[in-house]
Amino acid sequence: MLTETLGPVLIANRGEIARRIIRTVKRLGLRAVAVHSEADADLPFVREADEAVLIGPANPAQSYLDAAKVLEAARATGARSVHPGYGFLAENAAFARAVIDAGLVWIGPAPDAIDRMGDKINARNLMEAAGVPVAAGTREPVTDLVAALDAAEVIGYPVMVKTAGGGGGIGMSVARDDGELAKAFEQAARAAARFAAAAAAGGEGDALAGPAVLLERYIERARHVEVQILGLPDGRVVALGERDCSVQRRHQKVVEESPSPGISPELRERMLAAASRAGEAVGYLGAGTVECLVDADSQDFVFLEMNTRLQVEHPVTELVTGLDLVELQLRVAAGETPDVRPASTGHAIEFRVYAEDPKRFFPGPGTITAWDEPTGDGVRVDSGYTAGNTVTPFYDPLMAKLCVYGANRTEALERGRKAVAQFVVEGPKNNLPFCAELLENAEFVSGDYDTGLVARMRS
């Protein structure tokens, strides 16, 4: 049934996630079609696909973000389905509709669910109506500073200021008084305008045009914990455990682990139940993630956002559950209802290996002159590059994801130390020294850390 319904599968992405999807697609007996830019022609994912199509120059707007070129590649290769990976067009509802309108299978949630979760304010209000805990905050877009100041007075400082659309922590900052709010609002408004312009260019229209900004009560000692969900064709939404994503720089994740060492069994049960309700509220189908902020002191949580796609950090869930989330995405998209019984054992940690300065975290592209991945029990590496490849400045500088698994967190940490030490990357700058530093940090090792950890390490 998979072959008849989905194959060949076009992967509308690049790098490590394209390579990872290709692996499962081929294991299931399906043909994998890659699309690539001129800059990526020599990367492993292009060689490993059954067929690869050049769709444009390095500039993503003229290649990976060009929906028409992606769909033309699907037509030319006889693809029956499209897997968007993450980033680029993965959460673009207009692209999802275009795929479906072209008679192809969209391996993701319904465009309507993407739309409803894409605006953080609408998503927040919808979750509140569904009984999912949310932080005190604005229920309508804040479009000028006067309104922001009025809202902050009601919510109470400190407040988190962020764009209503977009992701990756772009435009987010904390304001503790009126002066800081003025600066934070200007920053978020600029980011919101850029997102609106990009959305319009991608066919999303102007629904979020203008400085659409969201204010929420800021949690001083917060952990960022997300729940992996899977929506099934029979209407059920299953929670497959949680991931702790609190190790962040510039509000962007760099290390994730499962299970979270910072939540109680009682809180975990409440979070998983709330995540299932969140998915059910939008009729969610396929793999998605419900992100939450946890107050480390009160052991309570609030909804943050829903990501309507596969996450970068999905391997840690795969390691503790034994599931292949890409396979589950494919089977659900084909109309199957897989027998998924949530159960987790052991502990997994993922280290994102970036081409970046390990101190200030600025991107450091370059040609890779040496690349030697670690191996051994409990070690998994999802990489997008190898020796001789060049990390260009056109895309996210993520080179690989180093994942380790152990019977418990102590064993996972020890395997992480060995694997980080064994991973050899020469040429571009990389953050492996930071990963080694983190693994010796007493706060991280204890498990009692929060989203301010990296800032404290660099203060």
Backbone hydrogen bonds, N-H to C=O, Kabsch-Sander energy under -0.5 kcal/mol:
donor,donor_aa,acceptor,acceptor_aa,energy
5,T,1,M,-2.3
6,L,2,L,-3.3
7,G,2,L,-1.0
7,G,3,T,-0.8
9,V,31,R,-3.0
10,L,8,P,-0.5
10,L,81,S,-2.7
11,I,9,V,-0.5
11,I,33,V,-3.0
12,A,10,L,-0.8
12,A,83,H,-2.4
13,N,11,I,-1.7
17,I,14,R,-0.6
18,A,14,R,-1.5
19,R,15,G,-2.2
20,R,16,E,-2.4
21,I,17,I,-2.3
22,I,18,A,-2.5
23,R,19,R,-1.7
24,T,20,R,-1.3
25,V,21,I,-2.7
26,K,22,I,-2.6
27,R,23,R,-1.6
28,L,24,T,-1.9
29,G,26,K,-1.6
30,L,25,V,-2.2
33,V,9,V,-3.0
33,V,31,R,-0.5
34,A,32,A,-0.5
34,A,51,E,-3.1
35,V,11,I,-0.9
36,H,53,V,-2.3
38,E,56,G,-1.8
40,D,37,S,-0.8
41,A,38,E,-1.0
43,L,40,D,-2.0
46,V,43,L,-1.1
47,R,43,L,-1.2
48,E,44,P,-2.4
49,A,45,F,-1.1
50,D,32,A,-1.6
51,E,32,A,-1.5
53,V,34,A,-2.5
55,I,36,H,-2.6
56,G,36,H,-0.6
62,Q,59,N,-2.0
63,S,60,P,-1.4
65,L,60,P,-3.2
66,D,63,S,-1.6
67,A,65,L,-1.2
70,V,66,D,-2.0
71,L,67,A,-2.6
72,E,68,A,-2.1
73,A,69,K,-2.0
74,A,70,V,-1.9
75,R,71,L,-2.2
76,A,72,E,-2.6
77,T,73,A,-1.7
78,G,74,A,-0.8
78,G,75,R,-0.7
79,A,74,A,-1.9
80,R,6,L,-0.7
80,R,8,P,-2.6
81,S,8,P,-1.4
82,V,105,V,-2.5
83,H,10,L,-2.8
90,A,87,G,-2.7
92,N,89,L,-1.6
93,A,91,E,-0.8
96,A,92,N,-2.1
97,R,93,A,-2.4
98,A,94,A,-2.1
99,V,95,F,-2.5
100,I,96,A,-2.1
101,D,97,R,-3.1
102,A,98,A,-1.4
103,G,100,I,-1.9
104,L,99,V,-2.1
105,V,80,R,-2.6
106,W,104,L,-0.5
107,I,82,V,-2.4
107,I,105,V,-0.6
108,G,106,W,-1.8
113,A,110,A,-0.8
114,I,110,A,-1.8
115,D,111,P,-2.6
116,R,112,D,-2.5
117,M,113,A,-1.8
118,G,114,I,-1.3
119,D,115,D,-0.8
120,K,118,G,-0.7
120,K,164,A,-4.6
123,A,119,D,-2.9
124,R,120,K,-2.4
125,N,121,I,-2.4
126,L,122,N,-2.4
127,M,123,A,-2.5
128,E,124,R,-2.2
129,A,125,N,-2.0
130,A,126,L,-1.3
131,G,128,E,-1.3
132,V,127,M,-2.8
135,A,303,F,-0.5
138,T,215,L,-2.2
142,V,213,V,-2.5
143,T,141,P,-0.6
148,A,144,D,-1.7
149,L,145,L,-2.8
150,D,146,V,-2.2
151,A,147,A,-2.4
152,A,148,A,-2.5
153,E,149,L,-1.7
154,V,150,D,-1.3
155,I,151,A,-2.9
156,G,152,A,-3.1
159,V,175,A,-2.5
160,M,216,E,-3.3
161,V,159,V,-0.5
161,V,173,S,-3.0
162,K,214,L,-2.3
163,T,170,I,-0.6
164,A,212,A,-2.4
170,I,167,G,-1.1
172,M,169,G,-1.6
173,S,161,V,-1.8
175,A,159,V,-2.7
181,L,177,D,-2.2
182,A,178,D,-2.0
183,K,179,G,-1.4
184,A,180,E,-2.7
185,F,181,L,-3.1
186,E,182,A,-1.7
187,Q,183,K,-2.1
188,A,184,A,-2.7
189,A,185,F,-2.8
190,R,186,E,-2.0
191,A,187,Q,-2.0
192,A,188,A,-2.8
193,A,189,A,-2.2
194,R,190,R,-2.1
195,F,191,A,-2.4
196,A,192,A,-2.6
197,A,193,A,-2.1
198,A,194,R,-2.4
199,A,195,F,-2.8
200,A,196,A,-2.3
201,A,197,A,-2.2
202,G,198,A,-1.6
203,G,200,A,-1.4
204,E,199,A,-3.5
207,A,204,E,-0.6
209,A,206,D,-1.6
212,A,208,L,-0.5
212,A,210,G,-2.3
213,V,142,V,-1.4
213,V,211,P,-0.8
214,L,162,K,-3.4
216,E,160,M,-2.0
217,R,136,A,-2.9
218,Y,158,P,-2.2
220,E,218,Y,-0.6
222,A,219,I,-0.5
222,A,220,E,-0.7
223,R,294,V,-2.5
225,V,223,R,-0.8
225,V,292,C,-1.9
226,E,243,R,-2.6
227,V,290,V,-2.7
228,Q,241,G,-2.4
229,I,227,V,-0.5
229,I,288,G,-2.8
230,L,238,V,-2.2
231,G,286,G,-2.9
232,L,236,R,-3.2
235,G,232,L,-2.2
238,V,230,L,-2.7
240,L,228,Q,-3.5
240,L,238,V,-0.5
243,R,226,E,-2.7
244,D,257,E,-3.6
245,C,224,H,-3.6
245,C,243,R,-0.6
247,V,255,V,-0.8
248,Q,246,S,-1.1
249,R,252,Q,-2.5
252,Q,249,R,-1.5
254,V,247,V,-2.3
255,V,247,V,-1.4
256,E,350,E,-1.9
257,E,244,D,-1.9
258,S,348,A,-2.4
263,I,260,S,-0.8
268,R,264,S,-2.7
269,E,265,P,-2.1
270,R,266,E,-1.8
271,M,267,L,-2.6
272,L,268,R,-2.6
273,A,269,E,-1.9
274,A,270,R,-2.2
275,A,271,M,-2.4
276,S,272,L,-1.9
277,R,273,A,-1.9
278,A,274,A,-2.4
279,G,275,A,-2.1
280,E,276,S,-2.4
281,A,277,R,-2.0
282,V,278,A,-0.6
282,V,279,G,-1.1
283,G,280,E,-1.1
284,Y,279,G,-2.6
286,G,231,G,-2.7
288,G,229,I,-2.0
289,T,307,N,-2.1
290,V,227,V,-2.5
291,E,289,T,-0.7
291,E,305,E,-3.2
292,C,225,V,-2.4
293,L,302,V,-2.4
294,V,223,R,-3.1
295,D,300,D,-2.7
296,A,221,R,-2.4
296,A,294,V,-0.9
299,Q,295,D,-2.2
300,D,295,D,-0.8
302,V,293,L,-2.1
303,F,133,P,-3.3
304,L,291,E,-3.2
305,E,291,E,-1.2
307,N,289,T,-2.7
308,T,306,M,-0.6
309,R,307,N,-1.3
310,L,85,G,-0.7
314,H,311,Q,-1.6
316,V,313,E,-1.3
317,T,313,E,-0.6
317,T,314,H,-0.6
318,E,314,H,-1.9
319,L,315,P,-2.5
320,V,316,V,-1.6
321,T,317,T,-1.7
322,G,318,E,-2.3
325,L,323,L,-0.7
328,L,324,D,-2.1
329,Q,325,L,-2.2
330,L,326,V,-2.3
331,R,327,E,-2.7
332,V,328,L,-2.5
333,A,329,Q,-2.4
334,A,330,L,-1.5
335,G,332,V,-1.8
336,E,331,R,-2.5
340,V,338,P,-1.4
341,R,339,D,-0.6
345,T,320,V,-2.2
347,H,406,G,-2.8
348,A,258,S,-2.7
349,I,404,V,-2.3
350,E,256,E,-3.3
351,F,402,L,-3.0
352,R,254,V,-2.6
352,R,350,E,-0.5
353,V,351,F,-0.6
353,V,400,A,-3.0
354,Y,352,R,-0.9
355,A,397,P,-2.3
356,E,354,Y,-1.5
357,D,362,F,-2.8
361,F,357,D,-1.9
364,G,355,A,-3.0
366,G,391,V,-1.2
368,I,389,N,-3.3
369,T,367,T,-0.6
369,T,426,E,-2.1
370,A,426,E,-1.3
372,D,424,V,-2.5
379,V,376,G,-1.7
380,R,403,C,-3.0
382,D,401,K,-2.3
383,S,381,V,-0.7
384,G,399,M,-2.7
385,Y,399,M,-0.6
388,G,368,I,-3.2
389,N,386,T,-2.0
391,V,366,G,-2.9
392,T,390,T,-0.8
395,Y,392,T,-0.7
399,M,353,V,-2.9
400,A,353,V,-1.6
401,K,382,D,-2.2
402,L,351,F,-2.8
403,C,380,R,-3.5
403,C,401,K,-0.7
404,V,349,I,-2.5
405,Y,378,G,-2.4
406,G,347,H,-2.6
412,A,408,N,-2.2
413,L,409,R,-2.7
414,E,410,T,-1.9
415,R,411,E,-2.5
416,G,412,A,-2.1
417,R,413,L,-2.2
418,K,414,E,-1.9
419,A,415,R,-2.5
420,V,416,G,-2.6
421,A,417,R,-1.9
422,Q,418,K,-1.6
423,F,419,A,-1.3
424,V,372,D,-2.4
424,V,422,Q,-0.6
425,V,423,F,-0.6
426,E,370,A,-2.4
429,K,364,G,-0.9
431,N,354,Y,-1.4
435,C,431,N,-2.0
436,A,432,L,-2.3
437,E,433,P,-2.2
438,L,434,F,-2.9
439,L,435,C,-1.9
440,E,437,E,-1.2
441,N,438,L,-1.5
445,V,441,N,-2.8
446,S,442,A,-2.0
447,G,443,E,-0.8
447,G,444,F,-1.0
448,D,443,E,-0.6
449,Y,447,G,-1.2
451,T,222,A,-2.6
453,L,450,D,-1.9
456,R,452,G,-2.0
457,M,453,L,-2.2
458,R,454,V,-1.5
459,S,456,R,-0.8
